[in-house]
């Protein structure tokens, strides 16, 4: 019996960077490796969330073991946020300069080393140091992961850029749920007298998924073809399209192999985000990001404290309630955010999310410390509503505002600036929540409520819809128009 040779697909000629971007945006280029790259990028988001959440429950034991004051506990909690600020700023620049692949691999090494270092920390100072390094890795990872999600996705339809950038939200909440699941398993596995070590095992476990990603990187991970093409390397872009998408891409003989624009250095790279055509988007994306991040960090990372103190629950019930709230409300909301990204749009979903958050925080502030069972249930429902709204609205789509408003050449810088700057707000929330919670009790919710209110104001100031917007095409058109004006 003879076998027929498999016919090679028709060659696709590549003449410019725009051809590469259009091929990906149209959805004509599809491949299993490209889908794996998206999954691995989401794996990086998973690690970010896991590492940020890993001390949420254990901070009480850390305070006892190291004899920390509320300010000391705030410093331990906030150190990862400080690292993330600098990691995001630098990582965003490096993503655009060095490429997505190199920065992503460096992230994984950061995660492995810092997770082990935190788990073995003998004192507060060493713990703060490795939490800072962990945060640096988290900060670097967000720009590269979001760039991968945007640049390995089509513009519209199933698996679109809007849907996949929103997919970071359920990945985040699956990770926080996984963190609480690890804590619960360790709670039952360890003898009672060793429960004070739960936080060390939980933090150290974060090295495992990073090692897995490092092991599979050679088989699946690759550079973004759009980034390579915009660097003037069409041959490499064509090679990536062949390997990751299975597209028989060939550089045409008459290809426009233009040299990339000279890279701006330092603050000049950030300054381009405030050019006239990007300024309003940059400010709005940043304001939305600060608002959602401040509120989320105060509530989500303070969730065990809220449940334990305000709802008067023990250790096991605290872990269980935190896990259930993440799974039942946050993960569900994140999946809804993906499903409705193309149908409803990022602006509307974000607006509705902020509105529900504001109402939830007002309810929590009015309930205070519940004494009756009915009020306890109302408080738990309000917490769940807050997390559902976060995951489906601003938590899912603020990344769309930060990622899809810019072309490939400045996407990493845009995300990095957004992430680094908004993490100032998250770091303040992580530092001040233990202090404010101790001083104000349930009154702290009135302070947190200012965050979604600010988000609503920013959205009403400019109705900008990033989902479905082709930033590369708009940039290309602007450059041609500018060149034509100069010629005339």
C-alpha positions, 0 to 999 in steps of 0.5 A, spaced: 500 500 500 503 506 497 502 512 501 501 519 498 506 525 500 503 530 504 502 536 500 506 542 503 501 548 504 501 554 499 507 559 501 505 566 504 509 571 502 511 576 507 513 583 505 513 587 511 512 587 518 504 589 517 503 583 513 506 579 519 501 583 524 495 582 519 496 575 518 496 574 526 490 579 527 486 575 521 486 569 524 488 565 518 494 563 522 493 558 527 497 553 530 498 548 536 504 551 538 501 558 538 496 556 543 501 553 548 505 560 548 498 563 550 497 558 555 504 558 558 503 566 558 497 565 562 502 560 566 506 566 568 500 570 570 498 564 575 505 565 578 504 572 579 497 571 583 500 565 586 506 569 589 502 575 591 497 571 595 501 566 598 502 570 604 495 573 605 493 567 610 500 566 613 502 573 615 499 572 622 504 566 623 509 571 620 508 576 625 508 571 631 514 568 629 518 574 627 515 579 633 512 584 628 509 590 629 503 592 624 508 596 621 513 591 620 507 586 618 505 591 612 513 592 610 513 584 609 506 584 605 508 591 601 515 589 599 513 584 593 509 590 591 515 595 591 519 590 587 513 589 582 513 597 581 521 597 579 520 590 575 514 593 571 518 599 569 524 596 567 521 589 564 516 594 560 522 597 557 526 590 556 520 587 553 520 592 547 528 592 547 530 585 548 524 581 546 518 577 549 522 571 550 528 573 553 524 577 559 519 571 560 525 566 561 528 571 566 522 571 570 521 564 571 528 564 574 526 570 579 520 566 581 524 559 582 530 563 586 525 568 590 520 562 592 525 558 595 529 564 599 522 566 602 521 559 604 527 559 608 528 566 610 530 566 617 528 573 619 524 579 617 530 582 613 531 576 609 524 575 608 523 582 605 529 581 601 526 575 597 519 578 597 522 584 593 526 580 588 519 576 587 515 582 586 521 584 581 519 578 577 512 579 578 513 586 575 517 584 569 512 578 567 506 582 567 508 586 560 511 580 557 505 575 558 500 581 556 504 582 550 504 574 548 497 574 549 495 580 545 500 578 539 499 571 539 491 572 538 487 574 532 483 581 532 476 579 533 472 573 534 473 567 538 480 567 541 481 574 540 486 579 543 480 582 547 478 575 550 485 573 551 487 579 555 481 578 559 483 571 560 488 573 565 483 575 570 480 567 571 488 565 571 489 570 576 483 567 581 485 560 579 492 561 582 489 565 588 484 559 589 490 554 588 494 558 593 488 557 598 487 549 596 495 548 597 494 551 604 488 547 606 492 541 604 498 543 608 493 544 614 491 537 614 498 534 612 502 538 618 501 536 625 497 542 629 504 544 632 507 545 625 501 549 623 506 555 624 510 553 618 504 553 613 506 559 610 513 557 608 511 551 605 506 555 601 511 560 598 516 555 597 511 551 592 511 557 588 517 554 585 514 548 582 510 551 576 516 556 574 520 550 574 515 546 569 515 552 565 522 552 564 522 545 562 518 545 556 520 552 554 525 549 548 519 545 545 513 550 545 516 558 547 518 562 541 519 570 540 513 574 538 513 574 530 510 581 530 516 584 535 521 580 530 518 583 524 518 590 527 525 589 529 526 589 521 528 581 522 522 578 517 526 572 516 526 570 523 518 572 523 517 568 518 521 562 521 516 563 528 510 563 523 512 556 520 514 553 527 508 556 532 503 557 527 504 552 521 504 557 516 509 556 510 511 563 511 516 566 506 520 572 505 518 575 498 524 578 494 521 585 494 520 585 501 521 592 505 526 590 510 526 597 513 531 598 519 527 599 526 526 606 528 532 608 533 530 606 540 529 611 545 532 611 552 530 611 559 524 617 560 524 618 553 521 611 552 515 613 557 514 620 554 512 617 547 506 614 551 504 621 552 504 624 545 498 627 543 495 621 540 496 616 546 496 621 552 488 620 554 488 613 553 495 612 557 492 617 563 485 613 563 488 606 563 493 608 569 487 611 573 482 605 572 488 601 573 490 604 580 483 604 582 481 597 581 488 595 584 487 599 590 481 596 591 483 589 589 489 589 594 485 591 600 480 586 599 483 580 596 489 580 600 486 582 606 480 577 605 483 572 611 484 578 615 477 580 614 473 573 615 477 572 621 476 578 624 470 581 622 466 575 621 469 572 627 471 565 624 477 560 626 483 558 622 480 552 618 473 556 616 477 562 614 481 558 609 475 555 607 471 561 606 477 564 602 477 558 597 470 558 596 469 566 595 475 565 590 472 559 586 465 561 586 465 568 585 472 570 582 473 565 577 466 565 575 466 572 574 473 572 570 470 567 565 464 571 564 469 577 563 472 573 557 465 571 554 462 578 554 469 581 552 467 581 544 460 582 545 459 587 550 466 591 550 471 592 555 468 599 557 461 597 559 464 591 563 469 595 567 463 601 568 458 595 571 464 592 575 466 598 578 459 600 580 457 593 583 464 594 587 462 601 590 455 598 592 458 592 595 463 596 599 458 601 602 454 595 604 460 592 608 461 599 611 454 599 613 454 592 616 460 593 620 462 587 625 456 583 624 453 580 630 447 576 627 447 570 622 443 574 617 448 580 617 454 575 616 451 572 610 450 579 607 457 581 609 459 574 605 455 576 599 458 583 599 465 580 599 463 575 593 459 580 589 465 585 590 470 579 587 465 577 582 465 584 579 472 585 580 474 579 576 469 580 570 469 588 570 475 592 572 480 586 574 479 583 567 479 589 562 484 594 565 489 590 562 485 591 555 486 598 556 493 598 558 495 592 552 491 594 546 491 601 546 498 601 543 502 598 537 507 592 538 513 597 538 511 600 544 506 595 547 511 593 553 513 600 555 505 602 555 504 595 559 510 596 564 509 604 565 501 602 567 503 596 571 509 600 575 505 606 576 499 603 578 503 598 583 504 604 587 497 604 589 497 597 590 503 597 595 500 603 599 494 598 599 498 592 602 502 596 607 496 601 610 491 595 610 493 592 616 494 599 619 487 602 617 484 595 619 486 595 626 485 603 627 478 603 623 475 596 623 470 596 618 470 603 617 476 601 612 471 600 607 469 607 606 476 609 605 476 603 600 470 605 596 474 611 594 477 607 589 471 604 585 468 611 585 475 614 582 474 608 576 467 610 574 469 618 574 475 616 569 471 612 565 465 617 564 471 622 562 472 618 556 469 613 553 474 609 549 473 602 547 480 598 546 477 591 545 477 590 537 482 596 536 487 595 531 493 599 534 498 597 529 494 599 523 492 605 526 500 607 527 501 605 520 496 609 517 499 615 522 506 614 520 504 614 512 500 620 513 505 624 517 510 622 511 506 624 506 505 631 510 512 632 510 513 630 503 508 635 501 
